[in-house]
Amino acid sequence: MSSCNGDCSSCGSSTCGDRKAESLLAQPNPKSNVKKVIAVVSGKGGVGKSTVTSLLAVAMARRGKRVGVLDADITGPSAPTAFGVTECQGASEDGLYPAVSRTGIQVMSINLLLDNPADPVVWRGPVIAGAVKQFWTDVIWEDVDYLFVDMPPGTGDVPLTVFQSLPVDGVVIVTSPQDLVSMIVAKAVKMAEMMHIPVLGFVENYAYIRCPDCGKQIQVFGKSHLDDIAQQFQLPVLARLPIDPAVAEAYDSGLMETVDTAPVAAVIEAIRNAG
């Protein structure tokens, strides 16, 4: 249009051929430097998504990368527990500095900002989503190669905010073996596809428990149906993780940086090869 001034927000025409799609991406803190953003999602709660997120963060850090964890599960935050951190480094006029774990992993979570971590966060959806967005815009992520976003379960306000506001490079979907999971996983995959974000693959948690006497793998939750859904969407199953009391104890004790991360090696390679 000859009268176009280039400012689409001031124009009332919805049919203008020069109109450009408006980006919803939020600008990071000017002092931040984040190269890749990986979202760890699940269609339902209780599948150990936060445990998988921390495993991936530790595994990537052991490969010499600078790593951050953004805990987007505002009403059920647990990242500080996994890494044994209790407070942020501080704040300045430039922004808020995340906590740093023993091995240098940067961590940001609502629990680091509460006077009492046991206090519930009783906020409505838009306020929760806004807080997660501020973890990107207000927090100073210092030279992070990989920022892992520990998402809340489902396809609601927070996942939508993260997918729209953060430059997510890929999604890892965490699941478990139950029958119900097939439908739930399909929802998570389809949401990522709707947002044009690549799904890197699946991690099946609680896939089995190994008998301490004979070493046999026992499928506590029954036969897995993940291969069928993976074939349907032509996506790889990157890892099948056992029920491991040692990992659970390490998580609860803030010692996730001491656990064996070999079981998620294939996931790390898929992340490093993404994009």
N, C-alpha and C positions, 0 to 999 in steps of 0.2 A: 504494500500500500504506500502511495506517495506521501501520505501524511503521517506515516509511522515514525515515532520518535525513539523507538527501541525499548521503551519502558512498557512491558506487557501488563504490569500491575495497574497502570493508569488507563488502560484501554478497556472499553466495554464490549468489544467485539469478540465473540467466541468462534468466529469462522475465519478470522484473519489468517491468510496463508503464511504470514511471517511470524505467527505466534510460536513461541518455543516452550517446550515442556519445562515446568518449574521443578528444580531439584529440591528435595526435602532434606538433603544431607546437611547435617550440622557441622559447623566449622570446629575443628579441635582447638584446644587451648593453643595460643600462638607459641608457647614455649614447649609444646609437645612435639615428639617425633616418633610416629608409629608407622611401621612399614606394612605390616599385614594384620588383619583382624579376622579371627576365626571364632565363629559362634558354635557353642556346644549346646545342643537342644535335645528335648525329649517331648513326646506327645503327652506323656502322663508323668505324674510324680512317683517317687519311690523306686526309680530304676538305677540310682547311683550316679546320676549325671555329674554332680559336684565332685565326686571321687574321681571320675574319669577326667574331668577338667583339670584337676590338680595333678593327676598322673601325667597328662599331656604337657602341662606347664613344666613339671620337673624334668621330664624326658627331653624336652626341647632345650631347657637350660643346660642340661648335661652335654648337649651337643655344641655348647659354646655360644648359644644365642641369648640375647637379652630378652627377657620375658616379662609380661604383665598379665594379671588376672583381674578382670572387671566383673565383680559379683553383681549381676543384674537381678538376682532373686531377692528383691527388697524385703519381702515378708518372710522369707526363710533363708537368710544369709548364713553361710557357713565357711566361706573361704578363709576368714581370719583364723578360725579354729584349725583348719588343715595346715596352715603355715606357721602357726604359733605366734601371730602378731596381734597386738591389742590396740595400737594407736597409729595414726598417720605421722609422717615426718614433721608435719607442720604446715603452715600456710603463709603466704605473702600477698602483696597486692597483685601479683601475677596469677595466683591460683593456689590450689591445694595440692600438696605433695602426698603421694600414696605411701602406705606402709611398705617396708622392705624386709623380706624374709632373711633367714640366715645365709642363704646362697645367692641373694640378690634379686629374687623375684619380687616385682612390684605388685602390690595388692590394694585394691580399693573396694570397700564394702560399706554398706550403711551401718553395720555393727561397729565400725571404727569411729563413727560419729556420735553414737548414742552414749549417754552418761552411764546407762546400765544395759549391757548387751542382751539381757533377758527381757527387756521391755519390748512389748509388741509394737509393730509399726501398723497403726490403724489408719490407713490412708485410702482414699478412693483411687481408682485406676489411673486417671489423668495425672494425679500428683505423683504416684509411683513412677509412671512413665517419664515424667519430667525430671525426677531425681536421677534416673538411669541416664537420661540425656546429659545431665550436668556432670556425671562421671566422665563424660567424653569432652564436654566443652570447658569445664572448670578445673579438672584435674590435670596436673602437669606430668605426663608420661614421658620419662627421660630416655631417649634413644632405645625404644622398644622395637625389637625385630618382629616379635609375635605377641599380639594381645589376644588372650583367650577370654571370651565373654561367656560366663556361666549363666545361662538363661533360666528363667522360671519355666515350669512345664506349661504346655498348651500353646494356643495360637491367639492369645489375647493382646491387651494393650502393650505390655512390655516387649514381647517378641516383635510386634508390628513396629514399635518405636525404634528398636535396635536395627531392624532390617531397613527402615526408611532413613534413619538419622546417621547411622554409622556406615563407613565404607567396608562392609563385610565382604571378605574375599572368598569365603567358603564356609560350609556348615558340616559339622559332624553330628550325626543323629545317634543318640544312645537309647538302647531299648533292652528288653528282657524277653525271656522265652514264652510267656503266656500267649494263649490264643487271642486274647483281646488286643494284643500289641499290633497285629497286622493292620487293623483298622486305624489305630492311633498313629502308627508310623506313616501310613498313607497320608494322613492329614498333615503331618509335619513336612513330608516331602512336597506335597502339593502347595503348601504355603511358601516354601522356599522357591519353588518354581514360579509361583505368582509374583514373587518379589524379584525374580531374575537373579537369584543367588545360587551358585553351584553347590550341589550336595556332594561332598567328597566321599561319603560312604557311611556305613553303619558300624557301631560298636555294640555288641551284645554283651551286656553285663549279667552277672549271676547265671552264667550259662551252665555251670556245673559246680560241684564240690568234689575235691579229690579225697578218697578214703585214705586216712593216715596209716592204715595197716597194709592194704594191698595195692594202693595207688590207683584203683579204678575210679573213673569219672562217673559220678552219680548226677543225673539230671533232676535236680530237686523240683524244678518247676515244670517238669515234663519235656516232651520233645519240642525242639525249637521249630518255629514256622518262619523264621526270618529269611531263609534262603528263597522261599517262594516270593515274598514281597520284594526282595533284592532283585530277583530275576524279572519281576513285573516292571520295575523301574530301571532295570539295567544299571544297577549300582553295586559296588563291591561291599562285602562284609569284611571289614578291615581287621577286626579282632573279636575274639570270644573270651571274655574274662571270667575267671572262676570266683566263687564266693571264697574270700580269703580273710579269715579273722585277723591275720597280722596286718593287713592293709587297713581294716576298720579300726584297729587299735592305734595304728600310726596316725590316722586321720584325726581321731578323737584327742590324741596327745600332741598335736601340732608337729608331727614328725614325718609328714608325707615326703619330705626331701630325702628320707633315708630308705625308701622302699624300692623294690626292683621294678624298673619300668620296661623291662624287655617285652612283656606282653603287648605293649602299645607301639612297638617299633614300626609296624606297618602303617599305623595311623600317622605317625610322625613323618614318614616318607611321603605319604599322600599329601600331607599339609605342605611339606617343603616343595613338592612338585606342582602344587596348585598355582594357577595363574601364570 
